[in-house]
Amino acid sequence: MAKTTEAIQPAEVAVKPPVAPMKLPVNFTRRILENRRAKYCLLFLSFLAFVGIFAPFLAPYHPEEPIYTSILQGPSKDHLLGTDEIGRDVLSRLIYGVRVTLTVSTLAVFITFSFGTFIGMICAYVGGVVDNILMRIMDVFLALPSIMLALAIVAILGPSLPNAMIAVGFASIPGFARIIRGAALTIKSAGYVEASKSIGSSNGYILRKHFLPNITTVLIVYTMLFIGIAILEIAALSFIGLGAQPPIPEWGAMLSEGKNYIYDAWWLTAFPGLAITAVVFTVNLLGDSLRDIFDTKSS
């Protein structure tokens, strides 16, 4: 009986579901620090996060408090980036705008990430009728530019910053879902997935242990790229009056307020425009750098 028991033990060990290896490089932190672009981009974004968190201590003036004796004053010692049409300090509004822009765009991308990842993995894993129906629905929405879809959604919900965030988040789901579906399809036919199915692993276990770890790199890279898209689209909605409403210090709304004075007060549009450009450029550059880091062919 002892020999029989010993003979059974290896078989019991063999039926444990194989777990797919993580695709994130083990030396991920070191590789980021070695990549000059990624390192500087992370430092810049960390600096922006610091500015946003401590905005009340860093801003020289209240962002919504007018100073009627300093209306449309150019950059000076008292107001480094000038004042707007009712005397509010532009630098203070830009500093508070960091908090608004980063928070709203991150939440919008979280909506895209959550729904897009779920739809993409389900379509790739289940396939068949479910895949066809969901992907045809995604194709219908992809026929429209995401900004047009966001315009339609925010027009239904009403103009406000939270509604603009929701609109941008849902408008980007079709594109994100297609990307995740493509990445997940390459995993569906892998040997470890087939082995896990053959021993009776649940669908939730397979998706959680095999699919998610192996599309982590795709999720990280494209999430960063979609943050840049979200910043631009939220700023665009605020610019046309469908996003942030006065007196919220949002960069797109600041551009909208300053466009009427573009010839007399250039700083009202120049500095918010430069801020949007710098952040979007940095986020996109970080996404490209992460793609290079995760690319095993280049390592």
CORKAVEN-V541443 format. One record per run of one state. SS is the DSSP state (a for helix, b for strand, c for the rest). FROM is the first residue (numbers start at 1). TO is the last residue. Records with the same first field share a line. If there is no record, write none. Layout:
SS: FROM-TO / FROM-TO
This chain:
c: 1-1 / 15-27 / 35-35 / 54-54 / 59-67 / 71-82 / 84-88 / 127-127 / 143-145 / 158-160 / 172-172 / 189-190 / 199-202 / 215-215 / 240-250 / 262-266 / 295-295 / 299-299
a: 2-14 / 28-34 / 36-53 / 55-58 / 68-70 / 90-126 / 128-142 / 146-157 / 161-171 / 173-188 / 191-198 / 203-214 / 216-239 / 251-261 / 267-294 / 296-298
b: 83-83 / 89-89
